[in-house]
Amino acid sequence: MFYKNDILDNIIYTIDMNIQQFQYILAVAENRHFETAAEKCFISQSTLSTMISRFEDELGVKIFDRKKKPVDITKEGKAVIEQLKTITREIGQLNELVKEIKGEIEGTLKIGCIPTVAPFLLPLFLQGFSKKFPGLSLEVKEDTTSEILKQLKSREMDIGIVSTPLHDSELTEYPLYDEAFVLYDASQLSPQKIAVEKMNLDNFWLLEEGHCMRSQVLKICEKSKRAINPSQNIHFKAGSIDSLLRFVKANQGKTLLPYLSLSNFSEKEKEQVSFFKNPIPYRNIGLIFHKHFAKKKILHLLQKEIVEKIAPFKQSMKQGMK
């Protein structure tokens, strides 16, 4: 008589056997060399070659041209390999789903986070979350929204932390928090509150193109109906909030910042920050993932962890906006 976990274990065993065969082919495709591929798969070259030949015979298609050095991929083989990549990713999702059904919080979770959020949010929750689930390996990288979307759709990444909404039918979004924008003026002590339309945009600096925050700031600045005038002869495009802040401070300039970036400000620097009068400009930060993403339990746990850790900052932000 089979019990639930016995059946699930058999499913995992079958998955592992099939995916192993696919991995041999993908290893040769990546390295274009049977011996190198065999070493990376920790099997003998003869075993790898035999397994791939058996697969080609069953399929009735030659995937590799062994006569060429390095090994070449046939036209038919290219189509097969692309399909195997897709199947491998889907089998990986099935494997994770089976583990989740069994209540296991383990495996690998690949997270992408935009650069205007990562330095301020990740330190708040990442270490604590990893300690709660020691069997879960977290792979985290900073990347632009466009690159995160691309990798989520190709299933190379599991979860993205980005500015939402994105309105993409292939992806699902979970809210995390709303974050107000503030005006930082390094040249003077700032008034407590300022109207967006009253902003002075002389000596004003932005992130470089490719950052979603740049687009958001430009939309806010449009409401002032004044032209942004960074400098007469300097054209600096910052690649991160850190470099933007260093440049603004050095040049006694101005910029808009998301509230969480003030966490490392000194008391003097905080006196150079102005909150906006209503309507307050802000951005939404959320988790995004592929609509077929299987690790829903981990996803909910991650969302809960972030919301809990961000709560004190949300409270202080509300106090500043009063």
N, C-alpha and C positions, 0 to 999 in steps of 0.2 A: 504493500500500500504506500502510495506517494503522499507526502505531506507537501504543503505549499512551498516551503523553502527548498525541498528536494527538486521540485519541478523547476523552480527559478534557477537553481544551481545547474540543472541540465541545460536550460536555455542559455545561460552564460557560457557553459562549456562548448555548446554548439557554435555560438557566436565567435568565441575565441579561435576555434578550429578553422572556421571559414575566413575570418579576417586575417589570420596568419598567412594563408595562401595569397591573399590579395596584397599583403604587405611585402611579400617576396618580389612580386611584380613591380610594385611601386618603388621598392628599393633599387631595383635594376634601372628603372626609368629615371630615377633621380641621379644615380651614380654613373650610368652608362658603362657599367663594368660588373661582370658577374662575381668576380672574386671579392671586390670591395663590398658589393651588396651582401654577399654571404657573410663576410666578417661583421658587418653592421647588424645582421639578423642572427648572429651567433650560431650559424649552422655551416656545414661543409658546402663547398661550391657545387659538388656533384648532387647533393640533396636538393639544393636550391634550383639547379638547372633541371633536374628530373621533375620537381614539382611544377615548375613553370611549363615545361614541355607537355606534361600531363594535362594541364589546364588549357594549353593551346589546342591539344588534340580534342579535348572535350568540346571546346568552343568552335573548332574548325577554322580557326584564324591564327595566323602567325603574328605575334605581338612584336617580337624583336627580330632584327636582321643580325644574326650572330657572325656573319662573314665580315662585317665591317668593324673597324677598330677606331674609336670607341664604338660600343654596341649602338646600333641605330634602332629607332622605333618606326615600325611600318605605318603606312597611312591608316590601315585598319586598327593597328595597335594604339594609335593616338586616341581614337574614339573610345576604345575599350578602357584605356587608362583613365580618361576623364570620367567615365562612368564608374570605374572602380573607386576613384576618389570620392565621388558622391555617395556610393554605397558604403564605403568605409566610415564616412562621417555619420551616415544614418544609423549604421550598426553601433557606432559609438554612442549615439543618442539612446538607442534601445538598451544598450548595456547600462547606461546611467539610469534609465527609467526603471530597470529591473532592480538595481541597487537601491533606488529610492523607495520602491515598493517594499523592499526588505527592511527599510528604515535605516539604511547606511548613509552617513554623511561623510563621504570620502571620494577620492578621485581627484581630478584637476578642474579648477574653475578659472577660466581666462577672462579677465576684466580689462576693459579699456576705459580710460577716463580723459576728458578733455583737459588741456594744460591750464585753463583758467579756473579749474575746480580742483585738480589733483593735489597741488601742494598744500592746500588748506583743508580739504575734506579727508583725504586718505589717512593722514596721521591720527585723525580723531577715532577711527573705527578699525583700521586694518589689523593692527597688532592684537587687539582684544578679540576680534572675530577669529583670527587664526588660532589663538590659544583655546578658544571654546571648541574648535573642531580640528584637533591635531592630525586627523586622517585626511584632511582636505588640503590639497596643495593649491596655493593661490598664485597665479601668474598675472601680474598687473603691469600695464604699460600706459604711458601718456600718448595720446594721438588726437588728430583733428576729428571733428564730427564726421566728415566725409569718409575718412579712412576707417573709422569705427563702424559706420554703416556698411561699408564694403565687406569688412571682415565678419560682421554678424551675418550677412546674407550668404557668404561663402562658408559659414559655420566654422571659421578659423578662430572666432572669438565667441564667448558665451554671453557676456553681459556688457553693456556700455553705460557709463554715467555721463550724461550729456545735458545740454539745455533743450528743453522740450516746450511745446509739442513739435513733432516732426511730420505727422500725418503720412506715414508710410504704411501701406497696406500689408507689407511683409513682416512688419515688426509690431510688437506690443510694448506699451509704455506703462510704467508704474511710477506714481509721483513720489518725490522725496521731500522737497521743501521749496519755498519761494524765497528768493534772495533779492533784497533791495540794492539798487545802485546808489553810490554816494559820490560827491564831488570832492576830490583832493586837490588843494591848492597849496603848493609848497612855498609860495611867495609871501603868505600872510596867514594870520589867524582867521579862520572862516566863520561867517555867521552861523548861528544854530540851524536855521532853515533857509532854503532858497527855492524860488520858483524856477522850473526848468526853462521857461521862456526868458528868464532874466540872466541866464548863464553868460559869462564873458568867455568867449572861445579863443581869445588871444593867447599865444604860447600854450596851446592845447595839443596833447600828444595821444596817439592811438597805437594799438597793436597792429601788426602787419596783416595783410590780406590772408584769408584762409582760416582765421579764427572767427567763430560765430559771434564772439563777444564784440568784435570790431563792428559787425553789421548792426548789432543791438545798440551799441553806443552811438553810431551814426544816426540811427532812427531817433534816438533821444535828442541828439544835438539839433536835428532838423526842426524840432519844436521851438528852438530859440530863435529861428529865422536869422541866424548870423553865420557867417562863413568861418570855418575852422582855419585858424592862422597859426600854425606851429612855429614858424620862423621864416625869415626872408631867404636864408641861404643854407638851411639844414633840412635834410629830408631823412629822418630817422624812423624806421619801422620796427618796433620792438617785437621780438619773437616770444616773449613771456611776460607775465605780470611783473616778475622780479626785475627784469631788465628795463621794463617800462618805468617802474618806480624809481630805479637808480637814475635813469636819465631825467625824469621829471624833477627829482630832488636836486640834481646837479645843475639843472637849468632854471630852477625856480619856476617850474611850469605847472600845468594843470592836467588832470585826466579824470575819467570816471572809473570807479572801481566797484567790484562786487563786495558786499558787506563782509564776507568771511575773510577776505584778504587783509582786513584790518587787525587780525588776530595777533600779528607780530609787530604792530605799531607801538611806538613809545607813547607816553602820555602827551608829550609835546606834539608829536605827529598827529595824534587824534584830535588835537585842537585845531588842526588845519583841515579837518574833514567837515563837510556840510551835508546834512540830510536834506532831502527835497520835501517841499510842501506837496499836499495832494493835488493832482494824482501822482503818487510816487512811482517812478520807473523801477521795474524789477524784472527778474528772469525766473523761469521755472527750471528746477533741476530734477531729473528723474532717471530711473533705470529703464533701459531699453533692451529688448532681446527678441530673437526670432520667434515667430508665432508657434513654431513646432518645438521650441526649447523644452527639454524634458525635465530638467532639474528644478521643478517648481518649489519643492520644499526648501532647497538651499536659497532660492530666489527670495522667498518670503522671509527667511531668517536673516538674509543680508539686508533687505529693506527695513526690517524691524530694528536691526542693529544700528543702521545709519540714522534712522528717525530718532532713536533714543539718544544717540551721541550728539546730534545736531540741536536737540531741544534747548540746551542752555544758551546757545548762540542765537536761536530764534527769539528767545525771551529778551536778550540784551538788545537785539535789533529792534524789537517792538518798543523798548524803552527809549531808544535813540530817536525813533520816529515820532514820539509823542510831543 
